[in-house]
Amino acid sequence: MLGILFLLGLSLPARAQISPAFHQLNLREGLPQSQVSALHLDHRGFLWVGTNAGGVARLGANGFQAFGAGQGLMARQVSSIWEDSDGTMIIASRDEGLSAIRGNRVSNFPTQEGLGPIGCYELGPAPGGGVAVGSVKGLWIVKAGTLARVPLPAPMEDQPIYSLTLEGHDRLWLMGRTTLAVWDGQKLETRPLPKDRRVEDILFLRRDARGRVHALFSNAIHRWERGRWVEDPLPPLPPGARFTNLEFRSSGERLLSLGDDGLWVEGPGSTGRLHATGKSLPLDKVNVALEDPRGVIWVGTDGSGLVALSRPNLGVLNLDLRKFGTALGAIMSILELGPDHLLLTGSQGLYEVREDHVVGHWSRREGLPATSTWSLVTDNAGGAFIGTDVGLARWSRGRVKTLESSPALRRSGITALTWHGGNLFGGSDRGLFEMDSQGRVLSHHRVPTHLGSNPIGALLSHQGQLLVGLSRGLARFEHGQFIPLHTESPLTGQVISALAEDSRGRLWVGASRGLWVFEGGIWKSAGFREGLPDDAISFIRDLREHGVAIGHGRGVTILKEGRRINLTEAVGLLSNETNTASAFLDRRNRLWIGMVSGVSVLDLNSPLPVEVLPPPELVEATWPEGHATGPGAIVIPPGATFVEVALDVPHGALSLRPRIQARLLGLESEYQELPGDGHLQFRGISPGSYQLQARASLDGLKWVDAAPIRLRITPAWHQRWAARALLGLALLGILVGFFVLRYNALAREAHALEAAVEDRTLAIARQNRALEQAHDQIRRTLESRMRLLDTLAHDLRSPLTSIMLAADRVRDGLPEGTDLQSPLGVLDHESRRIEGLLRGLLNQRRSEAMLESLQLEHTTPRELLGGLEGVLRIKAEARDLDLVFEPSEVSAFQALRVDPGALQQALFNLFENSLKFTPPGGRVGVRSRLDPARREWRLTVWDTGRGIPPESVEAILQPFQQASTLDSAQGWGLGLSIVRSLLEAQGGRLEVESELGKGSAFTIVLPLPAEDL
């Protein structure tokens, strides 16, 4: 690469200067070969590029579609390209004959009368239509796909035809080996040669926009006018320039290819410009050039591929490598010190530019603390402060000095510099430095951790405030503190990479997720969703009346009055990658743009181009065993199950690759996006008429619609209406006969079925009456038994209490160690067990009654738990347990809709369980919490008891189920099932967490009322 740059430098003048920009398309973009020998623009606007050995390629927005040996093209050493009236492209080769391309299909003309695989020189329009072919075997014409030889009279009957052009509608100029003549289809008229010229000296015959014929020689141009040759005056060209080709612009001006010297582009009024090789063009020979209707000039070179000159007001700053010994590299910052006097910083150091010439260069070897330089700001004394990788330097009157600074500054990369309040502020990878007017450090401030990391992305003095772009949003710096700004804005949490204020006072912010504008107290997005090509913002630069320039990962976009003008590598920008803070608007209204490989310069005094996106074109439609091209209606034969369309936009110099969408009305209503190869397949089609609609867009917001194309799929014979009608009548007759027979059989079966159904209905009715009687009997039996159980429970508790009291008195009256102590202990234990079983039975009946009469009302956790702590603590202390009571202050006044009595009953049941299964010395607790995310209130009863096996957690929630058979002495196993039933009746649920040996936690979960949502 350095060698190529060195050779480029040899062709430049002694000092660097701004040259027009160009975009080069080569093998990387899909061009089959880098030696371009022919160019042609077809009627749809597609550019066809012929190469010296690789065949041809069609250029559109999807890139190059190559046609070569792999596609069966015979004519690969291309000498000329022309389009037939039906849209077929004819390709001529000096060595391989003649080929044709229609859509994406290639065909080759067979050998005829010696034409075969040799000697086709030039193509052009033929009199009466078709394509004229000049070959080593004379004149041929291609018309309607047929190749025919044209017999010419003497003296042209045996001469090869090297060049030809059509004058008017029927006068074909022919250049042979020794003769120049005009053929009108009937007679041949020879033409004299220009003075002191020979036929073999003529390179090409060309026709201008006014229909006049020109003869191009290697050093002169002659025009046939009024029966004689007139020599055209030549522009001021390089000494010894030799011509290689000539084309005329639509306005009548010339594109004169000069071989090794470049291209002369003649403008209106005989003005013109030389695009020299090594400056405006790559360092290579120019073979051919043409201009498309959009003003883009395409140049074919002899080794550098295809070159586009598409933005006349876009230039590139070149560098004299012989003088400086290094390329510009990545330019990071640009500063104007005075009229036509700028400084540039970048990866290769500091550059001074005067009158568009680089006149000075400084790196670490010339006094900078580091060669990698980042930021620039004026020192208000005719010089500048320079932020480098390792501290700060100062440039003044052509000399660079490293400033003495604090150790922290010497270890910091200074990426942003600005003046504020009379002091100099530097943003770095280690925070913010405040310095005096001489660059001496006054203070160093690291970014607080809650605002992100230390690297600072941007600085801006805005409306009396110093704004700082951080890794987690925007802040202002004041009195040694970083104060977050717009914490409720979309910038929160984003990396801020660019800050700017425009001429209307609006604040522009480039962030990690797009571009934002603050106007009238409102943040507005102006990023990718609004049509910006990319959200990776690198710089924002106010252009005053010309709008605002935005640098991003896909070039530069100028926003002006709702318009978006994109500059990318495809239209001449050096690269699509822009750098942070690397743009500057000088006093001559030129936008300097620092790129990863140099500087591009856009002159805003010239009107900014309006990029017009042409509508997409149908390149080809294919189906099984067939294909066709537009633009008319396409008829598809029967049997096709799918159709595939190839679409492209006929413009290869668009700033952005457009999006193309298509739909087939009659099959689907939604547009589908075409993939990168531009092909889309529609399946499930059936005979009928469809309409192919296509559209294209550069930003996904504004679409350009193509003219609809009608597709008609012909039905097969059995799909036509007449055949269908006859077949339908036949099928109808068969069906009628079948249905008559079937109807009679079904009628008989229906009578038998009705009788069987009637008998079955009577039997079912009798069974239902018996079941109802049995149900009533069972219900009465259960109710009587439950009443009996309630009565027994109440009646047994009184004598049981008397027995327990009597046993206690007897035991208290007996002396210690008597034989009756043990029987009395058994009596006391069993009595208390019976008493617990009776109490559980009563609780079950009480809970069922409560469940049947739930009354939901509004209450709060504070009201539910108020006064319960004392009761629970007494119960816990009676069993030698510690109580932990944790009501939540956050949820104390949260509204709930529950039955307070039922909820307290559930709480007591859970608490009794915890007391029952926690050994003395343990802990039990009650905890209230609010879960805002799930909109739930959670009340947990926990203990440090023995825990529950994992396989038993679900079982214990069922009635009469316990974790262990030994627990039957503790109760009926109804408590947890009662609690769950009470909670589910109130819209809640019961959650259980337990671990063997470590305890259990039962959580009452209740939803918050809907009015709180």
N, C-alpha and C positions, 0 to 999 in steps of 0.2 A: 504493500500500500504506500509506504514512504517513497518507494522508487517511482510509482506512478505520479505521486504528488510532486516529486522532484522534477520529473519530465514536464509536468504541467507548469511548474514554475519557470522552466526555461523558455516557455512560449509567451510569458507575460512580460509587460514592460518593466522597467527598473523598479517601479513602485507599485504597490497593490492599489486596486481601484474597484469600484462597484460596477459589476457587469450584469446584463440581463440574466434572469434565472431561467433554467430549463429543467424538465423532468425526463429522465432517461428510462426507457423500458427495454429490458434485455432478457437474457435467458432466465433470470430469476423470476420474471413476471410471466414466463411461458412462451416467449418468442422462440421459434424453433432453431434460429441461427442468427448470429450477431451481424452478418453482412447483409444489409437491406439493399435490394436491387430494384424494387418496383413498389409503387403505392397507387391505390385506387380507392375512391369513395363511391359506394353503391347508392342506389336511389333511396334507400332507407336511412342512410347516414352512417353505416358501418364502414370502418376503414379496413381495407385489405392490404396486407403487407407481404410482399414477395421477398424471398431470400435467395442467396447465391447458391445454396446447396440443400437447404432444409425444407423446401416447399413454401407454402403460404400459411397465413394465419389471419383470422377475422378478429378485429379488436372491438370489444364492447365493454359495457360496465362490468360484466362478469369476468373480464380479462381476455386473454387470447384463446381462441379456439383454433388449434393447429391442425393442418392437413399436410401430411407428409407420407413417408413410406409406410408407416403404420396404418394409415387410413387408405392405402392403395393408390395414392397420387403418383402418377408417372412423371409429370412435369415438376421436377423439384429444383432445377437450376433456372429460376424464374427470370424471364426477361421482360414480361409485360402482363398486365391484368386488365380485363375489360368485362363489362356486364352486358349480357344479351337483353333484349326487350322483355323477356319473360322472367327476368331476375336470376338467370343462370350465370354464374361467374365462369369466364373462360380464362384459363391459365396457360401462358405460352412459356416454353423452355428452349434455350439455345441448343440443348443436347438431347432432351427426352421427349420432344413433341408437344402434344396439346392435350389438356385435361379440362374437365368441367366439374363444377361444384354447384349443387342446388340444395339449399337447406344445409343439412349436415352430411349429404351423400356425395360420394366421389365417383366419377366415371372418367374413362379415358377414351379418346378417339382412336380407332384402329388405324393401322398402317394403310395408307391409300396413295397409290401412284408415287411412292417414294417419300411422302411427307414423313410418315412413320415416326421413329424415335429421334429425329435430328432436325435442327435448323428452323425454329420459329423465333423470329426476332421481335416483332412488334404487333400490337393489336389496336384496333380502332373501330369507329362506327363505319358500317358499310352503306353504300347507296341503296335506298329502298328498304333498309332495315337489316338487322343481323350484325355480325361482327366480322370485320375484315382481318385477315391473318397474313402478315408479311413473313415469308419463309425463304429458305434456301431454294425451294422448288417453286418460287413465284407467289402468286396471289391466290388465297383461298377465302371462302366465306362460310361462316357457321350461322345457320338459321334454322330455328325450330329443332335444334338438336342434331341437325344433319350437316356434315362437312362436305363441301364441294369445291373443286378447283375452278378458277376463272381463267380461261385461255386469253392471253393478252397478245395483241398484234405486235409486229416489229416496231421498234427495236427492243421491246421488253419481253419477247416471248420466252427467252431462255435465261433471263437475269433473276438473281435473288432479289427479294424486296426487303431492304433493311429498315426502312421507316415509312410511315404513311400517316395521313391526316385528311379529314373530310372538310372541304370548303363548300359552304352552303348545304344543300340537301343531297346533291347527286354528283359532286365533283371530287373524286378521290385522288389526292396527290400521292405519288409513289416515287420512292428513291431507290433506284437500282444500283448496279455496280458501276455503270458508266453513264446512266441516263436519269434525268429528272423529268417526270411526265405527269399528266392529269388524265384520268380515266373516268368517263361518264356512263359506262356500261355499254356504249356503242362504239365510240371512237377514242383513240389515244392521241393526246397532244403533248409534244415535248415542250419543256420549258428551258430557257437559257439559264446559265449559271451566273451568280454574282461575279463582278469583275475580279479577275485574277484568282478565281476559286475553282476547285475541282469537286466533282460529285463525291469522291471518296473522302473529302474533307468535311462533309456535312455529318454532324452527329445525330441530329433529330430534326424532323419536321413537326412544328407545333402551330396550333390555331389559337388566337387570342380571343378575348371576350367579344370583340366586334366581328369575328369571323375571318380575320386576315391571317394569311399563312406566313410563318416565320421559319427561316432556316438557321439552325444553331451550329456555329463552328466553334472550335476550341478557344478562339480569341475574339469572336465577332458575332453579331446578330444582324441578319438581313430580313427585311420585310417586303413581301410581294404586294405592290400597290399600284393600281392603274397600269398594269401590264409591264412593270419593271421592278427591279430590286432596289430597295432603299435601305441603306445601312442605318441601324438604330444607334443613337448616341449611347455610349456606355457610361455608367456611373464611376465615381472615383474608387477604383479597386486597387488591391495590393499589386505592386509591380510583379509582372510575370504570371498573373492569375490565369488559370486554364479552366474553361467551362466544362462541366460534365452533364448538366441537364438544365431544362428550362420549362417552367410552368407559369401559367397566367392566373392571377387572382380574379375573383368574380368582378371586381371593380376595374379590371384592365391592367393593373400593375403587375410587375414581374417578380417571380421567385427564381433567382439565378444561382444554380449550384456551382460552387467554385472549387470543388475537389478538396485539396489539402488546405485551402485558405478559408473555407467556410461557406456561408450563404448570404447572398445579397437580397434583402427584402425591400422592394420598392414601394413607397407609400404614395398617397395622393400628391399631385403637383410635382412629380418627378423628384420628390424627396425620398430618402431611403436610409437604410441602416445595414451595416455589415455585422453579421453574427460570426465572429471569427472563431476558428477552432482553438480550443484551449482557453477561451474566454466565455463567450455566450454559448458555445457548443463544446462537446467533448473533443479531445485531441485526436481527431480521426477524419478521414476523407468523407466529404458529403457527396452522396450519389444522386439523390433525388429529394424533392420537397413538394408539398402541396398544402393548400389552406382549406379547412372545412368551413361550412356555413356559419359556425359559431366564432370564427376568427382565430381558431387554434391552427398554428403552423406546424405541420408534421415533417420531420427531417429524417431521411434514411441515410445511415452512415455505412462505412465499409469496415465495420468491426466493433462499433459501440452501440449497435442496435438501432432502435427507434427513439427519436427525441421529440418532445413536445414543447413548443414555445407558446404558453397559454396566457400569461399575465404580463402585458407590456410594461406595467408600472411596478413589477416585482423584480428586485435585483439581489445580487449576492456580493458580499465584500470578499474580494480575492486577496491573496497574500503572496508576496514575492519570497519564495522559499530560498532563493539564492542569497538574499540579504539577511533573513531572520533564521533560517536553518530549522524552523519548526512550524507546524501547521497551527491554525488558530485554536483548534481543539474545542472543548465545550465552553461556550461563553455564558457566564453566570450573572453578570451585572453590567449595565451601560449607564454612563453619566456624561452629560454635555456640560463642558466648562465654558464654552463661548461659541460664537458663530463658527460652524464647521470645525469644531474642536471637541473631540470626545475621548473618553477613556473606556476601555473594556477590560473586565476581569474574567478569568476562566481557569481551566485546568492547566494551561501552559503559562500562566502568569498574567502580567499587566501589559496592555497594548495602548499606544497613543495613536489617534486617527486625526489627521488634519486634511480638510478638503477632500474627503473620501479616499485618502491614502493612509495606509499604516506606515507611520514614520518612526515608531519607537517600540521597543519590547524590553520588559524587565522580568526576571525570574529570580529564584533564590541566588543564582550566581551574580546577579546585578544588585543585590541588596535587599530583596524581599525576605521576610522571615520564612516564607514557604512559597513554593512555586504555585501550589493550588490556592487561588484567590476566589473570594465569594462575593463580597459586597462592596459598594462604593457610596460615598456621600461627600459633598463639597465641604472643604474646610473654611469656606467663606473668605478665603484669601487668594483665590485663583488656583488652588490645588485641591487635593482630595485625600480623605482618609480611606484606607483599604483594609477590609476584613479578610484575613487569610486563615489557613488551617491552624496556625499556631500564633494567634495574636493579631495585633494591629500595626499597620504601617502608614506612612504619609508620603504622598507624591507632590512635588512642587518644582516647577520650572525644569522638568526633565530629570529630576533626581529623586531617588527613593530612599527613605530612612525608616528603619525599624524603631518604633517608639518603645521607650522603657515603660514597663508596666508591672502589675502585680503578678506573682507566680500563677495565680488562677487564670488570668487573661492569657498568659503565655502558653498555657496548656489548652486553650479553648479555640474552637473554630468559629469565627465571627461570621454568621450567615446573614445578618440584617443590621443596618445602621440607619439612624434617623436623628434629627435634631428635635428637641422638645424643651421648652422653658429655658433656653439658653445653654442647655447641656447636651452632650452627645450620648446617645444610648445605643448599646450594642447587644443584639440578641445572639446567643451562642448555644452550643450543645451542653453548656454548663450553667445555663441560666442567663440573667440580665445584668449587664455592666452599665453603671452610670459614670460618665467621664466629663471632665471640664472641656473648655474650648480648645485646649492643646492636646487632648487625648489622654490626660492623666486620669487614672482610675480613682473615683471618689468612693464608690461602694459596689459591692457584688451581692446579688440577690438570687438565691436559688428558688425554684418553683415549689410551693408547698405540695406535699404528696397528694392531698385531696384534690388538687387541680391538675395532676398529671405528672409527667416526667420533666426533666430539666430542659431538653431542647425547645427552642423558641422558633416558631415557623414564620412569624411576620411581625413588623412593628409599624404603627401609623399614628402620627400626631393629628388628631381629629377633634375639631370643635373644643379646643382647650384641654383635651384628654390624651394621654398616651395609651393607645390600644395595643394589647399584646396578644398574639395568636399562640395559644397553648395546645397541648396534646389532648385536652379534654374540654375545649371550648374557648370562649373569648373572655378577656379580663382587661381591666384598666390598672395602670400602675400609679400609685399615689402615696406619697409620704413613706416610701419604702415597703409598701404592701401591695400584693396582687389581690384585686377585688373583683370577684366574678361578675360578669355582665350578662344580661339577657338569659338568666338561668332557666326561664320557661320557654325559651325559643328553640327552634330546631337545631341550633348550633351546639346545644349541651351534649357533652360526651364526644364531640367530633374533633379531629385534628385540624387546626386552622393553618392553612398553607399560604394564604394571600389576603391582603387587606388593601383597599383603595377607596378614595373619595372622588366622585365625578364632579363635573362642572355644575351640576344641579344640586350638589350637597348630599347626594345619596351615598350611603355606606354600602360597599360591595365586599363580600366575604367569600373566599374560596375555602371550602372545607373538604373533609375526606369523603363526604357523601353528596357533593354537589356545590352549586353556586347559589348564593343568597343575596338579596338586595333588601336593605332596610330603608323604607320610605314611608313617611307619615305615621310612624309608630307601628308599622306592620312589616313583618318579614315575608318576602315573596321569593319563591323558588324560581330560578332561571337556569336550571341544570338540564340533565339528560331527558327528563320527562317533558321538558318544554322545548326540546329540539336541539340542545347542545350535543355535539357528537360524543362527548366524554365527560365524566364527572371528576377526573383526576386533575384538579385545577393547579396550575403552576404559577401563573401570574395574572394580574388584573391591571390594565393600564387605561386611564382616561384619555380619550382622543379629542376632547372638547367637542366641537360641532360635528365631528366625524363618528361619534359614538364611543363605545367602550370595547377594547381588545381583551380577549380572554385566551390565555395560553392553557393548553391541556394536553392529554396524552395522545391526541389525534390531530395535532397542529394548532392553528390559531383561528378563533372565530371573532368576527367583528359584529357587535350587536348595535343596530341603529334603527330606531323608529320601527321596531317590530321585525326588521329584516335580520337575517343571519347570513353573513358572508364568510365562507369557510376557506381557509388557506391550508393546504396540506402538501405533502411531497408530490402528490399527483398533479398539482398545478404549478410546481416550481419551487416550493419551500425546500430548504436543504434537508429537512427531516420532519417527521411527525412528532418527534419528542422535543418539547420545550422545557426550559429550565426555570426554577423559581426566581422571580423578580428580574427576569432577563429581557425586559422590553423597555424601550424609551422612545418618546415622541420628541424629535428635535425641533429646532426653530423653523425649519423649512417644511414642516408638516410631513416628515418622513418617519415612519415607524421602524425602529431598529429592533430586530428580534434575535435574541441569542438562542442558538440551537446547540445540539450535542456535537455538531461538526462545523460550526462557524456562525456567520451572521447573515440573515436575510434582511433586506430593506424594502419596505413598501411605501411608495410615493402616494400620499393621500391627496395631493393636488390634482391628480388625474381621477376621473370618475371611477368609483369602485365597480367592478364588473358585477352584473346581476347573473347569477348562475341559473340558467334555464334547463330544467330537467326534461328531456324529450320523453314521450310516452314509450312504454315497452313495445317491442316488435315480436311477432311470432316468427321464430327462425324456422321451426319445423314442427309438424304434428305427425306422430307415428302411431301405428296400431299393428296387430299381428299381420304380417305379410303385406304391409303397405305404409306409405308416407305421403305427405303433401306439405306445401308451404302456402302462406297467405298471399295477398290480403283478402281474396274473395272467399266465397263460401267453400267449405270443404265437405265433400261427399265421401262417406266411409261405407264400404261394402258390407253385406250381411255377415254375421258371425263374429264381429269384433266385440270382445268383452272388456277392453280397456282402450284408452287413448292417452298417449303421453305427449305433452307439449314442451317445447324448448323455447324459452323467452329470454330476451336480453334487451338492454337499453343501448342504442347505437351511439355511444359517446365514451371514448376511452380517456378523456381528460377531465372527468368530474372530480371535485374535491373529495367526495365521499362515495363509497360504493353504495348504490341505492338498494333499498329493499323492494323486491318485486313480489306481488301477490296476484293470484288468479282464482277464478271460480268458474264452474260450468253450470250456468243457469239451466234449470230443468232437471239437474241431478242434485245440486246442493245450493244453499243460499249464502253460506259463509265463505269469505276469502281464505285461501291457504297460502302460507309463506313458501316461496321457492327456496330450496337449498342453494348452496354455493355454486353448484354446476348449472343452475338455471333450468332444471328439468323437473316437471311435476306430472304425476300419473293420476288419472281419474279411472276408477274401477266401478263395476256394477252398472255399466251403461246398457241401455236397451234401445231397440229401434225407435227413432223419433228425431225431433229437431231440438238442438241445444244452442246455447249462445255462450261463447268463450269471452269472458271479460277479464281484462288484466289492468293493473295499475302499478305505479312506481312512486317511491318517496325517498327523499334524502334524510328526513328526520322522523318519519312515522306520524307526522301531524298533517302535512299538506301532501295530497296525492294527485298524481297526473294519470288520467284514465286514457287507455288506448281505445281505438275504435273497436266495437264488438265484432267478433268473427262468428259466423254461423256454421255450426257443425250439424250435418244431417247423416244419421245412420240408417241406411236402407234396410227395410225389413226383408227377411227371407220369404219365399213363396207361401209358406204355411203361416207367416205372420201378417199377410195382407188381409184386408177386410172381407173380400169375396170368399177366399179360402176358409177363413175363420167362420163366416156365416154358414157355408155348406156343411162344414164339419160340426158346427153347433147344432144345425137341424138334425143331422144324423144322430148325434149323441142325445139330443132331446127325445127323439122317437124311442131310442133304446131305454132311456130313463123312464119315460112314461109307461112303457110296457112292464118294466120291472116294478115300478111303484104300484101299478094296479094289482099285480099278483101279490106283492108284499102287503098291500093294504088289506086284502081279504084275509090273509093269514094272521095279520096283526089284530084284525077285528075279532076273530075267534079267540085268540089268546087273551084279548082284553076282557071278554065276557067271563072267561074262567078266572082271570085274575081279580075281577071285581068281586066275584063270589068269595074267593079265598080271603080277600082283604076285609070283607064284611064280617066273616067268621072270626078272623084274627082280632078285629077291632072289639068285638063283644068280649072275647077272652081277656084282652088287655084291660078292658073296663072293669071286669070282675076282679082281676088281680090288683088293680089300683085301689079298689074299695077295701080289699083285704089288707093291703099295706097301710092305708090310712088308719084303719082300726088298730093295727098292731103298733103303729107309731104313737097314737094317742095313749094306748095302754102303757108303752114304755116310758113316755114322757111323764104320765101320772105316777108310775112306779118310782122313777128317778126323783121326782119332786118330793114324794113321800119319804124316800130314803134320805134325801138331803135334809129334809126337816127333822127326820129322826136323828141324823148325825149332829145337827145343830143343837137339838134338845139334849142329846147325850153329852155333848161337849160341855154345855152349860151346867147340866145337872151333875156331871162327874167332877167338875172343878171344885165344887163346894165340899163334898166329903173328902176329896183328895187333899184339899188345903188343910182340913181338920186332921187328917192322918199325918201330914207333914209336920203340923204344929205339935201334935201329940208326941211324935217321934223325937222332935227336938227337945221337948221338955223331959221326956224319959232319959234321953242321952245326957242332958245337962245335970240330971239328978243322980246319975250313977257315978260311982267312984271310978277313978282311972284304973285301967287294966282288967275290968270285969269281962266276963265271957260274952255279955250282951252287947258290947261296943261294936263288934264286927257285924252281927245281924242287923243292928240298928243302922250301921253305915250302908249296908246293902239296901235296906228299906228306904233310906233317904235318897240314895242314888237313883233307884228305880222309880220312886215317886216323882222325883224331879224330871226324869226322862218322860214319864207319862204326861206330866204337866206341860213339857215342851211340845209333845206331839199334839196335845189338845190345843195349845196356843197357836201352833202352825195351822191346824185345821180351821180355827176361827179366823186367822189372818187370811187364809185362802178365801173363805166365804165373804169376808169383809172386802177383800180386793176385788172379787167378782162383782160384788154389789157396786163398788166404787167405779169399776170399769163400765158398768151398765149405765151409770148416772154421771159420767164425766161432764164437767161444766168448764169450758175454756174461758179464761178471762185474761186481761192485760195485767202483768205484774213485772217485777224486776228481780234480778239475782239478789239484790240487797234485801228485798222484802221476803224472798224465799228462805234465805239463810240467816236472817236476823233472829237472834235469840237461840239459835241451835248450837252454838259453840259450847255453851255451858252444859247443855243436856248431853251432848256427845262426849265432852270431857269427863263427866261423872261416870258415864257408861264405860269409858276406856280405863279410868283409874280403878274402877271396881274390879277390873281384870288385870290390874298391874301393867297397863300399857300406856305409852306416851301418845298424845294426840297432837298432830300438826294440822292446823286449820289455816288455809291460804285462800281467802276470798280475793278476787281481782278488783282493784280500784277502777281499772279501765272499763270493766264490764258491769260494775255495780249498778248503774242506772240504765243499762241496755234493756229495751222493752222486749218482753216475751209474751207469748200467748199460750198459756198452759192451765191445767187444773192444779192449783197450789197444793191442795190436800193430797192428791194422787202423787204429785212429784215428791212431796216430803215423805210419803209412805214408801216410795221407791228408794229414796235416799236412806231411810231407816233400815229397810230390808238389806241393802248392800252393806251398810255399816255393821248391822248385826252379824252378817256373814264374816266380815273382816275380824270382828271381835272373837267370833266363834273359832276361827281357824288360825289365830295368831297366838303363839305361846306367850306366857308372861315375860315381861322385859322387852318385848318388841315394840313396834310403832305402827300406828294407823294414822291415815290422814285424809283430809278433804280439800280438793283444789278446784277453784273456779277460774276458767279462762275463756277469752273471746277470740275466735278465729275469723278475722275480717275477710280473708281471702275466700273462705268457703261459706261465709255468712252463717256461722254456727256458734252456739254457746255450748261449752263443754264443762261438765261437772264430774270430777274423778274422785272415786273412793279407792284408796290404796292401802296396802299393808305389807308387812315384812314377814308374813306367815310362811306356811309350808309350800304354797304355790300349787298349780294345777298341771298335770301332765298335758302336753300339747294335743294328744289324741282325744282328750276328754273335754276340751274347751267348748266345742259345739254341743256335746251331749248334755252338759250340766244346765244348758239353757232350756232343755225340754222338761216337761212336768214329770215328777217322781224319778228324776235322774240325779245321781250324785257321783262325785269324783271317785269315791271308794266305798266298798260295801261296809266298811267300818263306820262310815258317816251316817248310817241309818239311825244310829242312836241320837244323832243331832237334830233330826227333823224328817219331814216328808219329802224333801227335795223339790219344794214348790216355790221357794222364794225367788230365784232368778227368773223362772218362767213368768211369775206374776209381774216382776219388774219390767221384763221385755214387753209383755202385753200392754202394760200401762203406758210405756213410752211410745210404742207403735201406734196406739190409739190417739196420741197427741202429735203424730208426725215425726217422732224422733226415733232413735235407735240406741242399742246398747253395744258397746265395744269392750272386748276383753283382751288383756295382755297379761301373761303370767309366765313365770320361770320357776321350775322346781327348786325348792330350797331358798328362794330369794323373795317370794311374795307375788301378789297379784294386784292388778289395777282394773277396776270396772268404771267405764266412762259413760255417763249419760250425755248424749248428743242431741240437741234440739235446734231446729232451724230458726233463724230470725224471721220476724213477720215480714210479709211482702211489702208493706208500706215503707219499710226501711231501705228497700233496694233502690 
